Amino acid sequence: MKRIGLICGGFSSEYNISIKSAQTIQNHFPAHLECVLIQI
């Protein structure tokens, strides 16, 4: 199984939106890939 890192967050007022968007992407990732959230 391949592991993919998804970077999200950052130092801006859009932080919460970035986290929620990344979680949505992670939930819809193909089953044969492992998606790991990397929060900054």
LINJO-V907333 format. One record per pair of residues at least 24 apart in sequence whose C-alpha atoms are under 8 Angstrom apart, sorted by sequence separation. I is the first residue (numbers start at 0). J is the second residue. D is the distance in whole Angstrom. If there is no record, write none. Layout:
# LINJO-V907333
i & j & d
I & J & D
I & J & D
This chain:
# LINJO-V907333
i & j & d
3 & 32 & 7
5 & 34 & 7
7 & 36 & 7
9 & 38 & 8
10 & 39 & 8
1 & 31 & 7
2 & 32 & 6
3 & 33 & 6
4 & 34 & 6
5 & 35 & 6
6 & 36 & 6
7 & 37 & 6
8 & 38 & 5
9 & 39 & 5
0 & 31 & 6
1 & 32 & 5
2 & 33 & 5
3 & 34 & 5
4 & 35 & 5
5 & 36 & 5
6 & 37 & 5
7 & 38 & 5
8 & 39 & 5
0 & 32 & 6
1 & 33 & 6
2 & 34 & 6
3 & 35 & 6
4 & 36 & 6
5 & 37 & 6
6 & 38 & 6
7 & 39 & 6
0 & 33 & 7
2 & 35 & 7
4 & 37 & 6
6 & 39 & 7
